[in-house]
Amino acid sequence: MPDIPPWIDERIDRNINNKLTQEHVVETMVEADRPFFSVRQIQARIKPDVGKATVRNRLNELQEIDVVATETYPESITLYYINHPESDWPLSPDGKEALSSDTSLDRLSTRSFLTMQDTAGIRTLVLAGFQWTLVLFAFGGILTIAGIGFGDIDSSFALWDTAIDLFLVCLLVLVVERTVRWLRFKYGPFDVFPTS
């Protein structure tokens, strides 16, 4: 069973005379890979000989001491979740930190780019490249229509050449990433560079 966070551990009742304890309900919710549960889902995870009424009673007790909170939806569906004081519903503190700390580009390292391991970061980089391609094409078009040039260089054609080059590089990176991902799916993970 997982460790119960200290803020929960100091609030729950240790009544071992109950067929189902508050501690067992909390442990079941903490160990699961989901943020919210219906009474039936918690009942199925705990054990089959505990009734829905017993599970609901423990959840109501936990709600009274602010360990569990609820959201009610149409057709009488109530979902229960751990009421983490450090973050908004239904996000755990770890989940909130993961979402707010890094974007996929922040996590993209040279190693993960060269080995094509960070799919989200690579795709974000490729998407940004495609967007810059559109910007360069549009800016080149505006300069052509306006007839603006800088010295002997026709700036609009230089921008279009750069846009085409950028588009081809981004397309190549995308094709390589998809090919590597397909090879990993088909043949299993492989690591070109040893880990440090």
C-alpha positions as CSV (number, residue, x, y, z in Angstrom):
1,M,0.0,0.0,0.0
2,P,1.2,3.6,-0.7
3,D,2.2,6.0,2.0
4,I,-0.6,8.3,3.1
5,P,0.3,11.9,2.9
6,P,1.0,13.4,6.4
7,W,-1.9,15.9,6.2
8,I,-4.3,13.1,5.6
9,D,-2.7,10.7,8.2
10,E,-3.2,13.2,11.0
11,R,-6.9,13.7,10.2
12,I,-8.3,10.2,9.7
13,D,-10.0,8.1,12.3
14,R,-8.2,4.9,13.2
15,N,-11.4,3.0,14.2
16,I,-10.5,-0.6,13.5
17,N,-13.9,-1.8,14.5
18,N,-15.3,-0.7,11.2
19,K,-15.5,-3.3,8.4
20,L,-14.0,-0.7,6.2
21,T,-11.6,2.0,7.6
22,Q,-11.1,5.5,6.4
23,E,-7.4,4.6,6.0
24,H,-8.2,1.8,3.6
25,V,-10.4,4.1,1.4
26,V,-7.7,6.8,1.3
27,E,-5.0,4.2,0.5
28,T,-7.1,2.9,-2.4
29,M,-7.6,6.3,-3.8
30,V,-4.0,7.4,-3.4
31,E,-2.6,4.2,-5.1
32,A,-4.9,4.4,-8.1
33,D,-3.8,6.1,-11.4
34,R,-6.9,8.2,-11.6
35,P,-7.9,11.5,-10.0
36,F,-11.6,10.7,-9.2
37,F,-13.9,7.8,-8.4
38,S,-17.5,6.9,-8.1
39,V,-18.7,4.9,-5.0
40,R,-18.9,1.8,-7.2
41,Q,-15.4,2.2,-8.5
42,I,-14.0,2.5,-5.0
43,Q,-16.1,-0.5,-3.9
44,A,-14.7,-2.6,-6.7
45,R,-11.1,-1.7,-5.8
46,I,-11.5,-2.4,-2.1
47,K,-13.2,-5.8,-1.9
48,P,-16.4,-7.3,-3.1
49,D,-17.9,-8.0,0.4
50,V,-18.1,-4.4,1.4
51,G,-21.4,-2.7,0.4
52,K,-21.9,0.5,-1.4
53,A,-23.5,2.1,1.7
54,T,-20.4,1.3,3.8
55,V,-18.1,2.9,1.1
56,R,-20.4,5.9,0.9
57,N,-20.4,6.3,4.7
58,R,-16.5,6.3,4.8
59,L,-16.4,8.8,2.0
60,N,-18.9,11.0,3.8
61,E,-16.7,10.8,6.9
62,L,-13.7,11.7,4.9
63,Q,-15.5,14.6,3.3
64,E,-16.5,16.0,6.7
65,I,-12.8,16.2,7.7
66,D,-11.8,17.7,4.3
67,V,-9.7,14.8,3.1
68,V,-12.1,14.0,0.2
69,A,-14.2,16.4,-1.9
70,T,-17.0,15.8,-4.4
71,E,-18.3,17.0,-7.7
72,T,-21.9,16.1,-8.6
73,Y,-23.1,15.8,-12.2
74,P,-26.5,15.3,-13.8
75,E,-28.3,12.0,-13.3
76,S,-27.1,11.8,-9.7
77,I,-23.5,10.9,-10.5
78,T,-21.1,12.0,-7.7
79,L,-17.4,11.7,-8.1
80,Y,-15.0,11.7,-5.1
81,Y,-11.4,12.9,-5.1
82,I,-8.6,13.6,-2.7
83,N,-8.9,17.3,-1.6
84,H,-5.3,18.3,-1.9
85,P,-4.9,21.6,-0.1
86,E,-1.9,22.6,-2.2
87,S,-3.7,22.6,-5.6
88,D,-7.1,23.1,-7.3
89,W,-9.4,20.2,-7.9
90,P,-8.7,17.5,-9.0
91,L,-5.0,17.9,-9.5
92,S,-2.5,16.5,-7.1
93,P,0.4,18.7,-6.1
94,D,2.8,16.5,-8.2
95,G,0.5,16.8,-11.2
96,K,0.2,20.6,-10.8
97,E,4.0,20.9,-10.6
98,A,4.5,18.8,-13.7
99,L,2.0,20.9,-15.7
100,S,3.4,24.3,-14.5
101,S,7.1,23.7,-14.5
102,D,8.1,22.6,-18.0
103,T,6.8,22.8,-21.5
104,S,7.8,20.1,-24.0
105,L,10.4,22.5,-25.4
106,D,11.8,23.2,-21.9
107,R,12.4,19.4,-21.5
108,L,13.9,18.9,-24.9
109,S,17.7,18.3,-24.6
110,T,20.2,17.8,-27.3
111,R,20.5,14.1,-26.5
112,S,16.7,13.6,-26.6
113,F,16.6,15.4,-29.9
114,L,19.4,13.4,-31.5
115,T,18.0,10.1,-30.3
116,M,14.4,11.2,-31.1
117,Q,13.2,10.2,-27.6
118,D,11.2,13.3,-26.7
119,T,8.3,13.0,-29.2
120,A,6.4,15.9,-27.7
121,G,9.4,18.3,-27.8
122,I,10.3,17.3,-31.3
123,R,6.8,17.8,-32.6
124,T,6.5,21.2,-30.9
125,L,9.8,22.2,-32.5
126,V,8.6,21.0,-35.9
127,L,5.3,22.8,-35.5
128,A,7.1,26.0,-34.6
129,G,9.3,25.6,-37.8
130,F,6.2,25.1,-39.9
131,Q,4.7,28.3,-38.4
132,W,7.9,30.2,-39.1
133,T,7.7,28.9,-42.7
134,L,4.3,30.5,-43.1
135,V,5.5,33.8,-41.6
136,L,8.5,33.9,-44.0
137,F,6.2,33.2,-47.0
138,A,3.8,35.8,-45.9
139,F,6.4,38.4,-45.3
140,G,8.1,37.6,-48.6
141,G,4.8,38.0,-50.3
142,I,4.2,41.4,-48.7
143,L,7.6,42.6,-49.8
144,T,7.0,41.4,-53.3
145,I,3.6,43.2,-53.5
146,A,5.1,46.4,-52.0
147,G,8.1,46.1,-54.4
148,I,10.6,46.6,-51.5
149,G,14.1,45.4,-51.9
150,F,17.4,45.9,-50.1
151,G,20.3,46.8,-52.4
152,D,21.1,44.2,-55.1
153,I,19.3,41.4,-53.2
154,D,15.6,40.8,-53.8
155,S,14.6,40.3,-50.2
156,S,11.3,38.6,-51.0
157,F,13.0,35.8,-52.9
158,A,15.5,35.4,-50.1
159,L,12.7,35.0,-47.6
160,W,10.9,32.5,-49.8
161,D,14.1,30.5,-50.2
162,T,14.6,30.5,-46.5
163,A,11.0,29.4,-46.0
164,I,11.4,26.5,-48.4
165,D,14.6,25.4,-46.7
166,L,13.0,25.6,-43.3
167,F,10.0,23.7,-44.4
168,L,12.1,20.9,-45.9
169,V,14.3,20.7,-42.7
170,C,11.1,20.5,-40.5
171,L,9.6,17.9,-42.8
172,L,12.8,15.8,-42.7
173,V,12.9,16.0,-38.8
174,L,9.2,14.9,-38.7
175,V,9.8,12.0,-41.0
176,V,12.8,10.8,-39.1
177,E,11.0,11.1,-35.7
178,R,8.0,9.1,-37.0
179,T,10.3,6.5,-38.5
180,V,12.3,6.1,-35.3
181,R,9.0,5.9,-33.3
182,W,7.8,3.1,-35.7
183,L,11.1,1.2,-35.3
184,R,10.9,1.5,-31.5
185,F,7.3,0.2,-31.6
186,K,8.2,-2.7,-33.9
187,Y,11.6,-3.8,-32.5
188,G,11.4,-2.4,-29.0
189,P,13.4,0.4,-27.4
190,F,17.0,0.9,-28.4
191,D,19.4,3.5,-27.2
192,V,22.0,4.9,-29.7
193,F,24.0,6.8,-27.1
194,P,24.8,5.2,-23.7
195,T,23.2,6.9,-20.7
196,S,25.5,8.9,-18.4
